[in-house]
Amino acid sequence: MRNIDVHEVIDNARFARFHWMVMALCALLLIFDGYDLFIYGVVLPAIMQEWGLTPLQAGALGSYALFGMMFGALTFGTLADRIGRKKGIAICFALFSSATIVNGFASNPTEFGICRFIAGLGCGGLMPNAVALMNEYAPKRLRSTLVAVMFSGYSVGGMLAAGVGIYMLPRFGWESMFFAAAVPLLLLPLIFWLLPESVGFLVRQGRTAQARAILAKIEPGQQISATDQLLLTDTKGKGGAVLELFREGRAVRTLCLWLAFFCCLLMVYALSSWLPKLMANAGYSLGSSLSFLLALNFGGMAGAILGGWLGDRFNLVKVMVAFFVAAALSISLLGFNSPTPLLYLLIFVAGATTIGTQILLYACAAQFYGLSIRSTGLGWASGIGRNGAIVGPLLGGALLGINLPLQLNFLAFAIPGAIAAIAMSVFAISSQRSRSAAPLPAVTAS
């Protein structure tokens, strides 16, 4: 009988077909998740006109889904550490897809807001669990890159929402955007069948036969017999309790992550909710305004992949600090009268360094927290960050309501980028001090 370290097998595995499958399935989940999240910014001008909403009312309406996401992340992140990532993902996916379809039948803002809240519960719970699952199966040398590539599905979903909106809004109305969620719901049985459960969860549950079968797919050359003992050495915590996030020197870095999540999500949702409307007010047509949303999400996808690649080769936290500084600069420049090519470039950079950095934050948190508290850590970081996502649309509506100059609107959206850069700088300093004081596992790839 041999003792086999599960994490050692995964960390040193060659990138194989199994990894492709997990990454593709998680990316597909997040494409649908991203579509659902960005759909509000696409339909916002249409529903404001139809229901006669003021900017402040529209901002409040947009926050319903984000309130749901906050509660969903806090609830389903912790729950998945107890019932398994696969079940948690399936519940969340079914929840937000069903609520989005029903959303298309809403006849007033109250019904619309209730449906968005329920959909938000599922969206908020899906993200941390998908990231945790991908992080657990990714070889160590490619971990940040694979999580970033997987999470770029979120940006693809945003691009899909903008592209579908350009075609469907003028022809079929805003309701059709929500009915399209029937497609992912039909795919749920296939996704659930193909998606593997967390191997660490299987080992902790005593389901070692299933765990051995998965390890054989991860590293086909690894010979694991029924008598071999599977061990989990990388736990970094005793269970899914929230207090574990603050023990063993994690308190300062946990708080820094929460602040960075808050600021980053504020920028993401302020831009995704109000960029089309702000650009329409600046004189651009609806089609052009939605094309800016496409550029924002395309930048997010490119920024996530580039940031993940840089993080695996240099230092993920330092990469994020640089990205946050670039976000603050690019967003603050959006309010000035620029030539159209330069404007698209600034929006692309803003997407790369806000949406892209949000994805890198998930990768960082997944590496920081151990297996037994990973979904809890990701869920709480995402849940706290959802407060920023709630503030973003409300802030945009309030600023638009008092008729501030365009430059000041974008400057207000840029300030959180500077705050997040400071927070992650403190995170890096705390990590360095912890490594000097005791040999804790590294948070970043280098």
N, C-alpha and C positions, 0 to 999 in steps of 0.2 A: 504493500500500500504506500502511495506517495501523497505528500501534501502539495497541492497545486494552488498557487496564489492566483485568484481570478483576475485581479487587476494587472498583475504582471503579464498574463496571457494577452489581455486586451491592449495594454500599453504598447507591447512589442509586436503586435500582429501586423502582418502585411495588409495593405489596403486591398480588399477582395470584393467579390460580388455581393456578399452579405452587407458590407458597409455601404455600397451603392444603393442597395434596397432600402436600408434604414434611412439613409439621407434623402432618397427620393420620396419615400412615404411621408417623412416628417416635413419636407419641403412642400409636398402637395397639401398637407394639412394646413400649413401656414399660408399657402396661396389663397385658400378659401377663407382663412381667418383674416388675412389682409384685405381681401375683397370686402368682407363684411365691415371691417373697421373704416375703410376709406369711402364707403358708399355714401356716408352722410355728407362729406364735403362735396361730393358730386351732385347730389340731389338738393343741396341747401338752397341755391338760388331759386329753384323751381318751387319748393315748398314755402319759402318765404313769400313768394309772389302769390301762390294759391291761397295760403292761410293768412296773409297779411301780417306776418311776424315782424317785430322790430329786431334789430341786431342783437339786443340783449336777450330777448325771448329765444331767438334762434341759437344763441350761445348756450343758454340754459338747456334747451332741448337736446343739443348735441352732447351735453354732459351726462345725460341719463345712461347711455351705453357705458360711459367711462366709470360712473358709480358702480354699475354692474360688474365691470372688469376688475375694479378694486376688490369687491367682495368675492368675486370668482377666483381671483388669484390667491387671496388669503385662505379661502375655504378649500379649493380643489388642490392647491399646492401641498398643503399639509395632509389632506385626505389621501392623496396619491402615495405618500410615504407609508400609508397603512394598508391600502387596498391594491396597490400596484399602479404603475404608470399607464399601462395599457387600458385598464378599466377607467381610470381617470380621464384619459384622452377621449375614449369613446363617449362617455357621458357628456363631456364638454362639447364635443363636436356635434352630437345629436341635438343638444340644447340650443346652441347658437344658430344652427341651420334651420331648425323648426321655427324658432322665434322670428328669424329673418323672413321666411316665407309668409308668416302671418302678418308681418309688418306691412306687406304690400296691400293688405286690406284695410289699413288704418284710415279712418275718415276724419280725424281731428288730431290736434297736437297731443292730447292726453293719451289716446290709444297708441299713437306713434311712440311716445316716450316710454310707455310700459313695455312695449315690444322691444325697444332698443335696450332697456335695462336688462331684460331676460336674456337677450342675445349677448349682452356684455358679460353676463355671468359665465357663459360658455367660452367666449373669446379670452377672457382673463385667466380662466383655468387652463386652457389648452397650451398657451405659450410656455409657461415654466415647465410643464411636464414634457413637452416635445423637446425643449432644450436639454432637460436633464437626461432624457433617453438618448439623444444623439451624443451628448458629452460622455455618457457612460460607455458607449460602444466605439467611440472614435479612438484610433491609435494616438498615443501621446504626442508624437511628433507632428501630427496633423490636426490636433484637437481644435484649436481656435479657427483654423481654416474651414474645417468641415462644419462646425457649428455656424460659422458665418455664411457659408454657402447654403446650408439648410435654411437658415433664417432669412436669406435673401428671397425665399418664397413669399415672405410677408410683403416685400416691395413689389414682387411680381403681381401679387394680389391687388395692391394699390394701383399699379399700372393697368391691370385688367379692368378695375372699376372705372378708371378714367376713360379707357378705350371703349368699353361697353357703353358708358354714358354718352360719349360723343355720338355713337350710332343710335342708341335706343331712346335717349331722352326726347329728341325732337319728334320721333316717330310713334313711340308707344307710351310716353309719359314716365314719371318717376317711379310709379308702382312696379313697372316691369323690371327695374333694377333689383328689387327684392325677390320677385318670383324666380329669378335666376338661381337662387340658393337651393332650389330643388335638385339641381345637378349634383352638388357635393353630398347631399343627403342620400341619394341613390347609390353613391359610391361607398358609403360607410361600411356595409358588410364586407366588401372586398378589402378595404383598408384594415379593418379589424382582424380579418383572417390572416393577412400577410404580416402585420406589424408584430415584432417580437416583444415579449415582456422584458422588463429589466432583469438582467441576469443576477444582479445583486439581490433584488427582491426575491427571486426564486430560491436563491441559496438561503436567505434568511428565513424563508417559509418552509425550508426543508424539502423543496421540490428539486432535488439534485439531479434527477434523471433529465428533466427538461433543461436545467442549466448546462449539463454536460453536452446535450444535443446542440445547444446554441454555441457553446465554446468550440465545438467541432466545426461549426460553420464559420466562426470568426477566424480560426487558424486551422485550416484543413490538415496541416502536417502535424498538429499536436495530437498525440495519442493519449486519450483519457479513458481509463477503464472504470468499470462500475465500483471497483474497490478504492479508487483514489478519493482522497479527502479534499473537498473544495474549501478554500479559506478566503476570507475577506479581511485584508490587512489595512485597507484605506477607508476607515469609517469616519474619522475626524468628528466624532460626536456620538452620543449614546442613543439617540432616537429623534423623533420628529418634533420634540418640544421646542417652542420658540426661544426659550431661555438659552438653549444650546448655541444659538447664534451669537451670544455675547460671552460665552465662556472660552477658556484657553486662549486668551489674547485676541479674540475676534471682535470685541466690542467697537473699537474705534473704526475698524475697517467696515464693519457692518453698517454703522451710521453713515460713513462716507459713501458707501454703495447706495444706501437709501436716498441720500441727498442728490447724488448724481442721477439716479433713476428718476427722481422727481423733476429735476431741471430738464433732463433730456426729453422725457415724455411731454413736458409742458411745451417745449419747442416743436416736437413732432406733431402734436395735435393742434396746436395753434396754427401751424402752417397748413396741415392737411385739411383743417376745417375752414380756414378763412382765406387761403391763398387764391382760390378761384374768385371769391367775392371781392377781395381787395383789388385784384387785377381787373375785374369787371368794372369796378368803380374808377380805376385809373384809365378806363377807356378801351379796354380790350374786349373783344366779343366773347360769348360764352364758350365757343369752340376753342379759341385761343387760350382762355383762362384754364380750361381743362387740360390743354396741352402743357401748361406750366406744371400741373399736378403730375402729368406723365414724366416730365423732366425731373421733378422732385423725387419720385419713386425710382426712376432709373438710376439717379445718383445714389439713392439709398442702397440699391443692390450692388452697385460698383464699389461704394465705400465700404460695405460690409466685407466683401471678398478681399479687397485690397487691405483693409485693416486686419482681417484675420490672418492673411499671408504675412503681413509685417509683424503681427503679434507672435506668430510661431517662430519667427526668425530673430526678432529683437526683444522688445519688452512690451507686452500687451497694455499695461497700465500707462506707460509713457506715450504709446501710440494714441491712446484715448485722450490724454491731456492735450496732445497736439491737435487732434480732431476737434475737441471742444473749443479750442482757441480759434480754429478755422471756421467753426460754426458761428461763433459770435461775430467774427469779421464779415463773413459772407451775408448773413442775415441782415446785419446793420446797413450793408450797402444796397440791399434790395429796394429800399425806399427812394433811392435817387434815380433821376432820369438817365437811364443808360441805353445804349444801342441794343437792339433786340438780341443779337448774338451774345453780347456780354451779359444781358439779363438772364438768358437761358443758362449760361455758364455759371452764374452766381447761384441760380436755383439748383442746378446740378450739384454744385459744391455744398450748398446748404443741405440737400437731401443726403449726400454722402456722409456728412459730418453730424447729422442729427439722427436720421433713420438708421444709417450705417453704424453709428456709435451706440445707439440703443441695442443693436444686435451684439456688438462687442461687449457691452455691459453684461448681457446675459451669459456670454462665454466666460467672462471674468468671474462672475458669481458662481457659475457651475464648476469652475476650477478651484475656487476658494473654499467652497463648502464640500464636506465629505459625503459619501454615498448615503449614509443614514439620515442626514439632514438636508440633502441637496434640494429636493422638491420644496421642503419647508423654506430654506433660504431663498431660493428663486421665487417662490410664491410670495413671501413677505416683501422682498425687494421690489417685485413687480407690483404688489398690492399698494405699498407705500408710494411707489412711482405713479400709480394711477391717480393719486391726488393731484399730481402735476398735470396729468392728462385731463382731469376735470377742470383745473384752473385755466388751461390753455384756451379752450373754446369760450369760456366765460370772459377771460381777459380780452380776447379778440372782439367779442360782442360789446363789452363795455367801452373799449377804445373806439370802436366804430360808431357806437352810439353818441359819443361826445364830439365826433367829427374832428379828431386830431389829424394833423398832416400825415401823409403816407409814411414819411421818414420816421416819425415818432412811433407809429404802430410797429414797424419792423425793428426799431431800436429796442422797444420794450420786449419783443420776442427774442432779442439777441442777448440780453443781460443774463438770463439763466445759463447760457453757454459759458460765460466767464466764471460763474459760481461753480458750475460742475467741474471746470478745469482745476479750480482750487481744491475741491473735494477729492478728486482723484490724485492730486499731488500729495495731499495728506495721507491718502491710502498708500501711496508708494513709499512715503517716509516711514509710516507705521510698519509696513511689510519688511522694510530694510532693518528696522530696529528689532523686530521679532526674530528675524533670521540671525541677527547678531547675538540676541539673548539666548535663543534656543533653536535647535535644528528643526523648525517647523517646515512642513511641505511648502514648496514654492507656489505662489499664486499664478505666476505668469510663465509663459514659455520664453526661453532665451537662447 
